Amino acid sequence: MPSPAVPFLDLRAAHDPLRPRLRAALDEALDTSAFAGGPFVERFESEFARFCGSRHAIGVGSGTEALWLALTALGVGPGDEVITSPATFMATAEAITFCGATPVFADIDPRTHTIDPEAVEAAVTPRTRAIIPVHLYGQMADMDPILATARRHGLRVIEDACQAHGAEYRGRRAGTLGDAGCFSFYPGKNLGAIGEAGAVVTDQPEVAEAVATLREHGQTRKYHHRRIGWNARMDGLQALVLSLKLAQLADGNARRREHARRYTELLADDPAITSPETAPERLHAFHLYVVRVSERDRVLAELARRGVMCGVHYPVPVHLQPAYRGLCCREGSLPNSERCAREVLSLPMFPELTADQVATVARELRDVVAHPARLALT
C-alpha cells in the first residue's frame, strides 16, 4: 500500500535523524540500570523546569497522572467541584473524577477554542475548589481573568498544558501561571517521548514535594509511606530521550509556527474555511492546526481518499460523553463547544512538513470544500 501523499503525523521523520543518539541513550540506560526514576529523570526535571521558567518539575508516568497527582497534591477531593473545558481529551475530566471530585464544564471561546473566562466565573459555586484551564491545540487560555476569578473565590488553578510545550501568555511559559502546570510527553506531542511520560511544574515547594511523594507510593523514604500514593514514576530511558529532544523543541515550535503561518495565508480568502486565531499577546505552539468546516466528516473522508490524512480533535465534547451522562449536561447546554466539535478538522502539523506538503493540503482542502456535490456522490 503506497504511503499517503501527506501523513497527518510522521514520527519516523522526527526520529530517523536521532537514531544514533537514541541508541546511545538506550545503551546508557542499560549500562547504568537506572530504569525507574533516578539520575536521568532528575537531570530532565532540572532541564524542563529551566525551560518552562519554573522552580520545580516532577517527572511522572503520563500527562493523565500529572493532572491527577497535581489535583491530589493541591487537596482536591470528594465533595469538591473543578471547573474545566469540555473541549479537551478525556484525561482532563478523568483526573478530576479519580480525585473523587466532580468536573463542571464551562463553555469555550469559539475563536480560540479555549475556556471562556466569563463562563468560568458563572460556573463557580460554594463547592468549587479548583479550575483547570486547558491550553488546547497549543494556545494558552486567557489566564489573567481566570486567575482573577480564582483569587476572588480562593480557588486553585492547575494548567492543563499537555498540548502547549513552549507556548506563552504575555511572555510567560505554559504551566507557570497557576499553582501547577501539567504536561504530557506522549510520542506525538511537541516534546514527545518514545513511550508514555509526563510532568508537573510548580513554583510551590510543598506542591512539588507532595507530587514527588505521591508518585512513589506515598513514600518519603523507602518503605516509609506518609500517605497513600501510586506508582507514577517516569522511566529513566524516557527521561534520556526527552533531554535529547528538549534541546530541539524551540526550533521545532518555530517550524510549526511557520507551517501555521503558511496554512493561514493559503486559506485566508476562503469563506468556507475558518482558520485558527491566535489571541493577542500569546505565542502559539501549534501542537495542532485546527480549522473549522461544514460537513466535516465528508471533507475528512474525501481528503483521505486524495491522500491527505487529517484528524479530528475532539468529535464529542466531554460533557456529552456517555461516561459523564450522570452530570446532567444536555445537548445544547454548551453550544460553542458542541458546534466546534462538529466542525473541527486537524490538518497535518509536524516540524518536518515540507512547503510542498503544506501547499498540497491547502489546495486539496480548498477544492474539497468548494465542490460539496462531489462529496455527495462518493
N, C-alpha and C positions, 0 to 999 in steps of 0.2 A: 504494500500500500504506500503510495507516494506521500512524502511529508507535506503538510499544509503550506500554502504559499506564505501565510503569516501565522505563526503559532500565537496562542494567547500568552504563553509564558515559555521561556526557553532556559531552563535551569542548566542544561548541558553547556550552553554558550557561556553561562556565568562561571561554571566550574572547570571547563577544559583548560583555560589559561592558568588555573591554580593547581592543577593536578600534582605537579611535583611538590608543591608546598603542603598540599593536603595530605599527601602520602608521608611527608616528613612529620606532619603533626600527628598522624596515626602512629608512626614509629616512636615519637616522643612519648605519647600516652602509653604505648606498650612497654617502652623501656623503663618508665617510672612507676607503672601500675597505678597512676593517680586517676582512677576512673570515675569516682563519685565524689563530687566536691574536690577540695584540695587546692594545691597551689595554682593550677591553671585557671580554676574558677576565680580564685582571689585576684589573680592578675587581671582577668577580664572585668571583674567587678570594678576595680580601680580605674581601668581604661574607660569603661562605659559611663561611670559616674562623671569622669572628667569631660567626656564628650557631651553629656547632657547638661553639664553645669550644675550637678547635684553633689551633695556631701557624701551620700551613700548610694550604693547599688547592691542588691542582693540577688544573686542568680538562683533561679528555680527551674522546675522541670517543664513549664509551659506558660503561655500567656494566661490560660484559664486559672492555673494555680497562682499566678501573680495577682490576679484580681481577687480571688478567694482569700488568699493569705493577707493581702493588704486590708481588705474589709475586716477580717477577723482581728488583725493587729490593731485596728482602729476602734475596736469594741462594738462593731455592728453585729447584732444577734437577733434571737427570737423576739417578735413583737415590734421590731423596727421596720420602717419603710425606707427604701432607697430609690430616689428618682433617677431615671436614666432614659435613654433614647430607644425607641422600638426599631430604629434603622441601624441595626448592628448585627453582628454574628451572635448566635445563641449564647455563647460563653459569658457575655456580659451579664445577662439575666441569670444564668445558671449559678454564677458565683454568688450572687445575692441570695438565691434560694438555698444554696448549700450552707450559707451562714445562718439559716433559719429566718432570714428577713424576707420581706415582700417587695418585689420590684413594682414601682409605679412609673408608668410610661408617660412622658411628655412629648408633644409633637415637635417636629423639626422645622427649620427654616428651609423652604424648598429651593432657595438659591444656593445654599452651601451644603445641604443635607445633614448639617449638624444640629444639635438640640437647640430649640428656641428658648432663650433666657426668660422671656415673658411666660412661656408655658411652664418652665421650671418653677418660677415664683408662684404661679397659680396652683401648682401641684403640691405645695408644702402643706403638711398637716401637723398636728401635735405629735404624731408618731414618726415623722421624718427624722432620720438620723444622718443621712449622707446623700450626696449627689455624685453620680458617675457620668460626666460628660464624655462622649465618645468622639474622638478625633478621626472622623470617618474618611476613608479613602486617602488619608494623608494630610488633611487640612484640620487645623485645630479649631475646636468650638470657640465661641465668643466668650472668653474666660472672665473678663472683668465684671460684667453684670452677674455672671454665675457665682463668682467669688463674693460679690457684694450681697447676693441673696444668702449665701452660706454664712457670712458674718452676721447678718441681721437675725438669723434664726439659730445660730450656734451649731451649724452643720459641718460635717467633714466632707472634703472633696477628694475623690480618687479619680485621676485621669485615666481613661482607657486610651492609651497611646499605642495600642497593638498594631496600628497601621500608620504610625506617624513618626518613625525614627528620623530625627533631624528636622522635623517641622518646627516652625517658630510662630510665636504670637508676640508682637511688639518687642522683638529682639530676644525673647526667652524661649528656650527649647521645650518641646513637649515633655511632659512628665514632671516639670519643676514648678508649676504654679499652684498646684493643690497640695494636700497633705502627703500624697503619694502618687506616683505615676507607674502604670503597668504596661509592660512590653511583651510582645510575642516575638520569638525568633523562628517561627515556623519557616520551612525552607523557601517559600515563595515571597517572604517579606523583604522589604528593602535591605534589612540586615537579617539574613537567614542562616540558620544552622544547617547541618546535614541530618537532621532529626528534629526532635522536639526540644525546646528550651524557652525560657522567659526570664524576666527580671522585674524587680520592684525598685524604683528610685525614690529617695526621700531626703529631705534636709533634717528630719527629726530623728535623733539617735535612738529614742525609745521605740519608734516605729520600726527602724532598721533592726534593732535587737529582737523585737517581737517576731518579725518576719523570719529572721535568721534562726530563731528558736523553733518556730512552727514548722519550718521546712525540714527540721532534723528530729521529727517525732517529739517535739517539745523539750528536747534535751538542752541543758545549759552546759553539761559535760557528759561524757559517755556514761550511759546507764543512770543518769540523774535527770528525771523528767519533771520540769517545773509545771508543765501544762500538757494537755492533750494536743498533739500536733499531727503531722503527716510526713510521709516520705516524699519530699518535693525538691530534692537536690538537683542541681544542674550537673550533667555529665562533664568530666574533665575534657573528653575529646571535643564535645560541642563548644566548650569554652575556648579551646585552642583554635578551632575553626572560626569562631566569632571574633577573636582577637585579630586573626589574619584578615578577615573581611572588613572589620571596623575601619581599618586604615583606608579602605576604598569607598566607604559609604558616602562621604561628601561628594566625591566625583560621580558616583552612581546617581545620587539625587539630582545633581546638576544636569546630567544627561536626561533623566526623566523629565525635568522641567523643560528642557529644550524640546523633547518629543511632544510634550503637552502644548507648548507654545505653537509648534508647527501644526498639530492637530487643530487647535483652535483657529489658527489662521486659515487653514484649508476648509474648515467647516463653517466659517463665520457668517457667510451670506446665505446660508440655507435655513429658512424659517421652520423647516420640519425637524431640525436637529437642535436641541438645547445643549450647548456645551457647558462644562463645569465653570463655576465662577469662583475666583479666589477673592476672598474678602480683603478689605484694606488692612495693612499692617500685619499680614500673615504670609509666611513662607510655606508654600505647599510642598509636601514631599512626594506627591503623586505616586503613592503606592498603587493607585488605580486611576485611570482616566475614564470617567463615567459620564456618558451623555444620556439624554432622555429623548425617546422617540415613541410615536404612536405604533400600535401593532407590534410591540417589541418582540414577542415570541416568533412571529413570522419573519421579522427582519433578521433575528438571530439565526434562524434556520436557513434563510437564503444566503446570508453571509458565509455560513459554514459550507453550504453547497459550492460556493465560489472559492473556498479555501482560506477564508478569513475567519479565524477562530476567536470568538468573543465569549464573554461570560456575563452572568447576572449576579449582582451582589446588592441586595438580597431580595428574592422574589416574594417572600412572605414576611411582613414585619413581625417582630417578636410578639406583639400583643395579640396577633391573630393566629399564632402557632397553637396547635392542639394541646401542647404541653402546658400552656398558660390559659386555657379556656376558663378555668375557675376564677380568674381575676375580673371577669365581667366586663372586659373591654370589647364592645361590639364593633362589628364592621361599620365604618363611618365615624367612629369616635376620634380618630386621629387622621384627618383627611389628607394632610400634606404627606405624611409617611406612607399612607396607603396609595396615593396617586403616584408618588415617586417609585414605589415598589413595582407598580405595573409598567413603568416606562423606562427604568434604568437599564443601560446596556454598557458593559465594561469593555472598552477597546483594548487591544494588545498594548501592554505597557511594561517594559523592562529595559534596563540600560543598553543592552546590546542590540536593540532595534536599529535598523538602518533607515536612512532617509527615504529610500525607495519603498521600504515596507510601510512606513507611516503614510506615504503618498498613496500606496495601494489601498490601505484600509480606508482612508478618507474618500478616495474615488469610488470604491465599491459601496461604501455606506451611502454616499450621496445618490448613487444610481439606484440602489435598492429602495430608498425612501421616496425617490421621485417616480417610481413605477409600481405602485401598490397592486395594480391589476396583475402583474406578473406573479406576485406572491399568491394571489387567489387561485392561479392556475396550477401551482406546484403541489 
